[in-house]
Amino acid sequence: MNALTVLLALLAACANAAASVLMRRAAMEPGQGRAATEPKDDPDGPDSADGPSGPSRRDRRLSWLAGAGLLAGSAVAQAAALAVGSLSVVQPLLASELLFMLAIGGAVFHRRPGRTTWLSFLALAAGLALFLGAAAPSAGRATADASRWFPVAVGVGCAVLVLAVVARFVRAAPRAAVLGLASAVLFAATAALLKEVTGRIPEGPAALAADWTTYATAVTGLAAFGLLQCAFRAGTLVASQPALTLGDALTSTALGWALFGEHIALGARVLPETAGVALIAAGTVGLARCPEVSGEWDARPAPTPRPVAGRNGRRREAPAATESTRATPERARATPERT
């Protein structure tokens, strides 16, 4: 595990988190935001520059373009990380996207994370460090043996097919978890194919254009993205995100061993590795419950006091919203969601 691999993987996670935050901001409509419930005194309407009722159309357009650019940059950084490092290192490190999303979202939406959020942050960070430190994945080969792709492809296809069939017989949170796991398997397979493509770059553009893995990467990535959207529609982020995060990391470790000859330390190190996975799971669940990550952060007005009329006609401050009155992802699901 070299420093360049870690740096590039963290850069990819940071760029992806920033893209998610900026695209979420671009999706906000005029009137949304932390001051959406205040009187709108802006005579220029919602298209004016930054006002209390949310970002203007121009700002939303710029946010979307910046988010799209960062999303492309994230893919390039991930490919570069896979070119110089192992699949078993890069994919688990991409789980740090939730940590970057917390930090960047706090700056963009001007919200301060709570104590539970910070504890989840620390659990996920500590779990990643513990798992990768104990596992110490080896580098492996730059490309896989051609004879290994067929059995691996059959195994991945069967796993996704079984999970898709199971998802048809369950509903709500279990369905979201199963679909999240299926998308995780495909995301790990996409990363393995991408590593194969980057390993063949020295052969030249003509060899890449003629190689099947180039096209399989695009097809598998689109299928993984489609399954992920189905998981998000089936249930809350709390149900799908842990399966997605852990499924991607563990499947990538298995694919790294099966295809590229990567190895992780076993024996006595299994105990700290298991503890690391447990911390990653706990941190992921905690962060998925947080409004900063689930999307409620930017859609919910800030819990600030507002003036209301009292019995004697004087204006008094209304109490801030309490936990019982704030919107939750479960309550939000009862209303039509904006796409």
Legacy VTK file of the C-alpha trace (Angstrom):
# vtk DataFile Version 3.0
C-alpha trace
ASCII
DATASET POLYDATA
POINTS 339 float
0.000 0.000 0.000
1.850 3.092 -1.242
1.163 6.725 -0.442
0.316 7.654 -4.046
-2.470 5.065 -4.200
-3.978 6.337 -0.951
-3.705 9.965 -2.088
-5.366 9.316 -5.446
-8.144 7.209 -3.890
-8.877 9.904 -1.303
-8.828 12.531 -4.048
-11.390 10.491 -6.008
-13.602 10.173 -2.894
-13.305 13.907 -2.174
-14.161 14.868 -5.759
-17.171 12.521 -5.771
-18.417 13.941 -2.461
-18.032 17.508 -3.709
-19.877 16.596 -6.908
-22.763 15.124 -4.881
-23.039 18.240 -2.710
-22.886 20.639 -5.660
-25.445 18.677 -7.670
-27.702 18.579 -4.635
-27.379 22.362 -4.411
-28.109 22.635 -8.132
-31.300 20.594 -7.614
-32.578 22.978 -4.946
-35.501 25.062 -6.149
-35.993 28.745 -5.340
-37.582 28.910 -1.920
-35.679 25.923 -0.544
-32.970 26.410 2.012
-32.409 27.274 5.580
-34.243 30.586 5.315
-37.058 29.371 3.117
-39.703 30.097 5.743
-38.684 33.756 6.158
-40.602 36.478 4.289
-39.284 37.022 0.764
-38.557 40.738 0.405
-36.401 40.416 -2.716
-38.167 42.364 -5.494
-36.142 40.639 -8.186
-37.651 37.219 -7.427
-35.910 33.866 -7.276
-33.608 34.567 -10.232
-31.661 37.252 -8.395
-28.267 36.584 -6.887
-27.843 34.797 -3.580
-30.843 35.573 -1.454
-32.350 34.120 1.688
-34.666 31.867 -0.301
-31.940 29.717 -1.830
-29.489 29.787 -4.741
-30.392 31.624 -7.949
-30.822 29.867 -11.267
-27.388 31.033 -12.381
-25.779 29.657 -9.226
-27.623 26.356 -9.611
-26.433 26.058 -13.205
-22.846 26.771 -12.195
-23.122 24.277 -9.325
-24.341 21.569 -11.703
-21.515 22.213 -14.188
-18.933 22.187 -11.406
-20.428 18.982 -10.008
-20.325 17.298 -13.420
-16.687 18.319 -13.842
-15.781 16.971 -10.410
-17.606 13.717 -11.160
-15.458 13.260 -14.273
-12.365 14.160 -12.255
-13.320 11.565 -9.654
-13.438 8.849 -12.319
-10.010 9.882 -13.605
-8.540 9.883 -10.085
-10.023 6.436 -9.375
-8.585 5.070 -12.616
-5.173 6.541 -11.748
-5.338 5.012 -8.258
-6.192 1.596 -9.703
-3.342 1.928 -12.195
-0.725 2.338 -9.458
-2.346 0.432 -6.579
-4.418 -2.588 -5.671
-8.160 -3.019 -5.911
-8.212 -4.071 -2.246
-6.921 -0.647 -1.195
-8.659 1.731 -3.585
-12.259 0.545 -3.236
-12.407 0.504 0.601
-10.889 4.002 0.652
-13.723 5.266 -1.541
-15.999 4.781 1.486
-14.383 7.957 2.840
-16.690 9.822 0.437
-19.193 10.029 3.306
-16.594 11.803 5.444
-15.800 14.345 2.740
-19.498 14.852 2.061
-19.984 15.761 5.707
-17.195 18.348 5.657
-18.023 19.872 2.256
-21.773 19.863 2.873
-21.230 21.683 6.160
-19.364 24.467 4.354
-21.851 24.759 1.489
-25.085 24.606 3.507
-23.745 26.314 6.638
-24.773 23.569 9.038
-22.852 22.337 12.051
-22.772 18.546 12.537
-24.059 17.160 15.807
-22.322 14.873 18.280
-23.771 11.676 16.798
-22.564 12.712 13.373
-19.021 13.279 14.625
-18.989 9.936 16.420
-20.083 8.207 13.212
-17.395 10.148 11.354
-14.716 8.912 13.757
-16.022 5.326 13.660
-15.862 5.163 9.867
-12.414 6.772 9.704
-11.043 4.502 12.433
-12.594 1.428 10.811
-10.974 2.171 7.453
-7.586 2.756 9.072
-7.846 -0.392 11.199
-8.994 -2.656 8.357
-6.405 -1.466 5.821
-3.635 -1.374 8.405
-4.318 -4.929 9.571
-5.055 -6.372 6.121
-1.981 -4.770 4.470
-3.145 -5.670 0.914
-0.393 -6.578 -1.538
-0.052 -4.849 -4.906
-0.714 -7.844 -7.172
-0.494 -7.768 -10.971
-1.377 -4.859 -13.278
-3.602 -7.066 -15.472
-5.433 -10.326 -14.894
-4.883 -13.653 -16.584
-7.409 -13.973 -19.433
-8.505 -17.425 -18.212
-9.701 -15.978 -14.877
-12.252 -13.571 -16.291
-14.859 -16.121 -17.358
-15.359 -17.882 -13.986
-15.295 -14.527 -12.184
-17.860 -13.080 -14.602
-20.110 -16.118 -14.069
-19.817 -15.768 -10.296
-20.574 -12.032 -10.342
-23.492 -12.504 -12.729
-25.018 -15.295 -10.629
-24.635 -13.263 -7.421
-26.354 -10.223 -8.943
-29.097 -12.373 -10.458
-29.824 -14.109 -7.139
-29.918 -10.770 -5.301
-32.244 -9.290 -7.945
-34.618 -12.253 -7.583
-34.568 -11.967 -3.784
-35.331 -8.242 -4.071
-38.589 -9.054 -5.879
-39.915 -10.899 -2.817
-39.117 -8.294 -0.178
-40.158 -4.696 0.309
-39.034 -1.461 1.947
-35.731 -1.586 3.889
-34.816 -5.231 3.078
-35.380 -4.571 -0.618
-33.176 -1.453 -0.490
-30.438 -3.407 1.292
-30.523 -6.294 -1.203
-30.466 -3.956 -4.198
-27.701 -1.927 -2.565
-25.641 -5.095 -2.191
-26.301 -6.062 -5.824
-25.142 -2.644 -7.018
-22.070 -2.942 -4.766
-21.084 -6.215 -6.460
-21.389 -4.561 -9.867
-19.481 -1.464 -8.742
-16.658 -3.722 -7.543
-16.712 -5.570 -10.876
-16.595 -2.206 -12.684
-13.539 -1.218 -10.653
-11.857 -4.539 -11.519
-12.544 -3.980 -15.217
-11.290 -0.400 -14.936
-8.068 -1.658 -13.371
-7.656 -4.063 -16.281
-8.178 -1.192 -18.745
-5.622 1.038 -17.023
-3.158 -1.855 -16.990
-3.464 -2.106 -20.778
-2.924 1.601 -21.465
0.793 1.069 -22.303
-0.317 -1.162 -25.203
-1.734 1.877 -26.978
-5.164 3.258 -28.016
-5.670 0.642 -30.732
-5.302 -2.217 -28.245
-7.731 -0.541 -25.841
-10.299 -0.032 -28.599
-10.067 -3.699 -29.585
-10.194 -5.089 -26.039
-13.557 -6.240 -24.648
-12.864 -4.947 -21.137
-13.114 -1.339 -22.333
-16.755 -1.802 -23.314
-17.562 -4.132 -20.436
-16.453 -1.410 -18.022
-19.018 1.038 -19.425
-21.846 -1.517 -19.521
-21.190 -2.816 -16.004
-20.880 0.702 -14.610
-24.228 1.735 -16.113
-25.892 -1.412 -14.745
-24.454 -0.726 -11.285
-25.718 2.856 -11.393
-29.190 1.703 -12.451
-29.387 -0.815 -9.600
-28.263 1.862 -7.163
-31.112 4.144 -8.244
-33.537 1.256 -7.715
-32.106 0.776 -4.215
-32.601 4.458 -3.407
-36.213 4.302 -4.579
-36.907 1.103 -2.636
-35.954 2.412 0.813
-34.017 4.920 2.836
-30.308 5.602 2.599
-29.899 3.942 6.006
-31.000 0.646 4.466
-28.966 0.752 1.247
-25.744 2.591 2.168
-24.203 0.033 4.584
-24.751 -2.791 2.085
-23.306 -0.623 -0.677
-20.227 0.473 1.296
-19.318 -2.891 2.814
-20.365 -4.894 -0.240
-18.128 -2.855 -2.529
-15.116 -3.072 -0.196
-15.388 -6.811 0.500
-16.245 -7.795 -3.078
-13.327 -5.723 -4.368
-10.997 -7.513 -1.963
-12.240 -10.877 -3.271
-11.925 -9.801 -6.909
-8.443 -8.448 -6.282
-7.420 -11.866 -4.991
-9.179 -13.844 -7.734
-8.088 -11.721 -10.700
-4.900 -9.829 -9.867
-3.255 -12.018 -7.253
-3.690 -9.513 -4.423
-3.502 -10.885 -0.890
-4.491 -9.624 2.542
-2.976 -10.755 5.815
-4.979 -13.425 7.658
-4.288 -15.472 10.779
-4.099 -13.351 13.914
-4.927 -10.220 11.915
-8.448 -11.424 11.183
-9.607 -10.088 14.552
-8.582 -6.439 13.964
-9.798 -6.717 10.374
-13.215 -7.826 11.614
-13.241 -5.008 14.160
-12.404 -2.571 11.361
-15.289 -3.850 9.225
-17.642 -3.533 12.223
-16.544 0.073 12.784
-17.033 0.850 9.091
-20.552 -0.606 9.288
-21.403 1.357 12.436
-20.012 4.587 11.019
-21.817 4.098 7.720
-25.159 3.486 9.425
-24.643 6.521 11.652
-23.712 8.813 8.775
-26.545 7.511 6.593
-28.965 8.537 9.355
-27.528 12.040 9.504
-29.339 14.770 7.543
-25.930 15.975 6.335
-25.536 12.836 4.228
-29.119 11.683 3.610
-30.136 14.904 1.854
-32.427 16.331 4.557
-29.747 18.848 5.561
-30.222 21.164 2.594
-33.978 20.588 2.170
-35.020 21.357 5.745
-35.251 24.931 7.039
-32.813 25.739 9.789
-34.337 25.433 13.286
-34.154 29.173 14.060
-36.726 31.070 16.150
-39.287 33.067 14.181
-41.513 35.889 15.412
-45.183 35.052 15.966
-48.037 37.103 17.337
-48.877 36.699 21.028
-52.230 37.088 22.771
-51.636 40.754 23.554
-50.671 41.546 19.964
-46.981 41.749 20.698
-44.533 39.693 18.700
-42.666 36.954 20.511
-40.089 34.342 19.465
-41.390 30.866 18.679
-39.302 27.984 20.016
-36.918 26.262 17.655
-37.973 22.973 16.138
-37.365 19.962 18.307
-36.282 16.539 17.236
-39.892 15.330 17.347
-41.055 18.092 14.975
-38.221 17.948 12.490
-38.623 16.050 9.246
-37.106 12.619 9.095
-36.285 10.529 6.024
-39.134 8.167 6.902
-41.644 11.035 7.100
-40.238 12.598 3.965
-40.937 9.377 2.099
-44.653 9.907 2.701
-44.538 12.932 0.350
-43.550 12.941 -3.320
-39.785 13.275 -3.675
-38.128 15.629 -6.100
-35.844 14.040 -8.637
LINES 1 340
339 0 1 2 3 4 5 6 7 8 9 10 11 12 13 14 15 16 17 18 19 20 21 22 23 24 25 26 27 28 29 30 31 32 33 34 35 36 37 38 39 40 41 42 43 44 45 46 47 48 49 50 51 52 53 54 55 56 57 58 59 60 61 62 63 64 65 66 67 68 69 70 71 72 73 74 75 76 77 78 79 80 81 82 83 84 85 86 87 88 89 90 91 92 93 94 95 96 97 98 99 100 101 102 103 104 105 106 107 108 109 110 111 112 113 114 115 116 117 118 119 120 121 122 123 124 125 126 127 128 129 130 131 132 133 134 135 136 137 138 139 140 141 142 143 144 145 146 147 148 149 150 151 152 153 154 155 156 157 158 159 160 161 162 163 164 165 166 167 168 169 170 171 172 173 174 175 176 177 178 179 180 181 182 183 184 185 186 187 188 189 190 191 192 193 194 195 196 197 198 199 200 201 202 203 204 205 206 207 208 209 210 211 212 213 214 215 216 217 218 219 220 221 222 223 224 225 226 227 228 229 230 231 232 233 234 235 236 237 238 239 240 241 242 243 244 245 246 247 248 249 250 251 252 253 254 255 256 257 258 259 260 261 262 263 264 265 266 267 268 269 270 271 272 273 274 275 276 277 278 279 280 281 282 283 284 285 286 287 288 289 290 291 292 293 294 295 296 297 298 299 300 301 302 303 304 305 306 307 308 309 310 311 312 313 314 315 316 317 318 319 320 321 322 323 324 325 326 327 328 329 330 331 332 333 334 335 336 337 338
